[in-house]
Amino acid sequence: MTWFEIQQKYLVRFWTPLPAIVAAGVLSALYFGLTGTFWAVTGEFTRWGGAALQAAGLHPEEWGYFKIIGLDGSPFERIDGVMVLGMFAGSLAAALWAGTVKLRLPRRKRRIAQAVIGGMIAGFGARLAMGCNLAAFFTGIPQFSLHAWLFALATVVGTYFGTQVALLPSLRPDVKLVRAGAGVAPAAPRWDMARWQFRLGMAVFCVAVAASLHLALNTLKLGLAALFGLAFGLLIERAQICFTSAFRDMWITGRTAVARALVLGMAASVIGIFSYVQLGVDPKIMWAGPNAIIGGVLFGFGIVVAGGCETGWMYRSMEGQVHYWFVGLGNIIGATVLAAWWDRIGPPLALNWPKINLLAAFGPLGGLIVTYAGLLASFGLLLWWEKAFSVRRLQATRHAGSKLSI
């Protein structure tokens, strides 16, 4: 296989979502075992909001929320910080490899307002629940934390209502979005521009790897976190992994392929997390209170209204889609507002409720079985929904046809 064929097959064309999501699940388990924390992003975005307030002369480090998640140091000195920066670098490198980086402005100003408001709602909900589609869902459920199950179920409900709002004529996008299929190359730019972007993408990738190795020489965990972030960024951009699309497709078209892939990705992660826990690495367990349910509903509603979840807006912003810059800004604002309100709403909604570890509640083997049973049930429900949706759509089509014949 020539270098051109390798480039086209593995770097330019989109990757199949299922193996990419399963790979993300495996990598997230390794990330947990090697760094002692889980794949998460909104906590770091909240710290960015706190740092902005400090620069303005305020003292958010005195707030209860930042005493929980921490606000010391710069992003380059925190595991979450370098991992998130690595994700941005990986997403940018992957988009440049494919030659898809292009500045794209929203067609209407209302889209900017929609992005900011939806992002704020999602950011607020994510931090209320102590996690987003990653820490309180994709990597939260494999941590055996009951709060993640509550958040996941509530998120599904929130995305349903968010979809109903997003389908309103005034909020629909001006152009029809077409999801690229696996193994399909994006629309090719001019050859000279594509070649220039590919070379720049390789430069970004090499610089990111070099920076990660430099960090590792000083602090091994920081360097590993940066490398994992780079890998996560490559995966989410090349496979276009977006939880918003998975839920929106489920409600609008009945398709559950990506949602089922997310379940399989978590299933792959569970056994890895379980193994590390048995070796003595403590799982991340959060409060299983109303905060998880309320936060999940708000998060699910917000990501659909905004048009992207945490992973979705990160890689799309690196592709030059300005709309998602504002989604990210809204996320940071919403998360920071939650941090400001935490001392008032945190105790009744979260702090006064227990942290329930399924491995402790049911025993190691029992907790593992319960988690896999929940994932199996979720997979079965998704299959049922897709089939039921297809049946209803077919019946509606026949009914409409019978009316026309009359």
C-alpha angles and dihedrals in degrees: 000000000000124000090250091055091048090048093051096043101043108020107030104034121071116260123239107264099222100060090037092054092045088050089051089053092051092046091049090055091050090046090055093049096047100040103027094234136082134252103272137143114177094069088061092046088054089054089052088055090049091050090052089053091049089052087053090056100260127126109228090155085080092060118103093237095059090047085061100044098025132233103207123129132358128296088263090061098049128077092224090045098056091040092055092046088050090053091054091048092048093048091049093048092049093048091049092050089057093043092235100126107118132144106250119182124202111262093224132034090228088069089064091053090047091051094050096044094045090045091051092051091048093046092049092048094046094054093042086059092040093242147042132221086311113039095031097035126013095029096020098064093051087053087067092238115150090210089067092058091050090048093047094052091045091049090056089054092046093051090053093057091040090055091053090053094043090054092060109118092241092056102041115112118254094237131046112252114225116200112223115237125233114280093014118128117229119246104295119240122212111304095243092050092046091051091048092049093047092053091047089050091053089050092051090048094049093047090049092050091047092049090049092051090048090053090048091057089061101031117009096203092052092052092047091049091053092050092048090049089052090052092047090050092052091050098048094047101043093043093036091229108190124155090202091062091048094055095037091052089050094055099037105035103013092238114144103171095113093041090052090048088055090054091051090048090055090047090055090049096048097068092047093050090046091053093051091047089054088053090056106268108137116233120230107253121182135189115291095211140117087288090073093050098042091041092050094051092048092045094049092047093046099049093053093047091046092044098235145056125220096282092038098054092043097059095035091052088055089052088062099257101148093196089071093051085066092045088056092047090051090050092055093046093048093047091049092049089053090051089053092051097041098096089060102039101024099077099051095038102037122353095058091054126081128259103233118203110193091208090057095041096049102018124256096289094037092050090050092050093047091051094049090045089054092050092047090050090049091051091050093049091052091052090048092049093051092050094044091048091052091050092050092047091050091049091049090050092050091047091051090047092051090052091052092050090053 
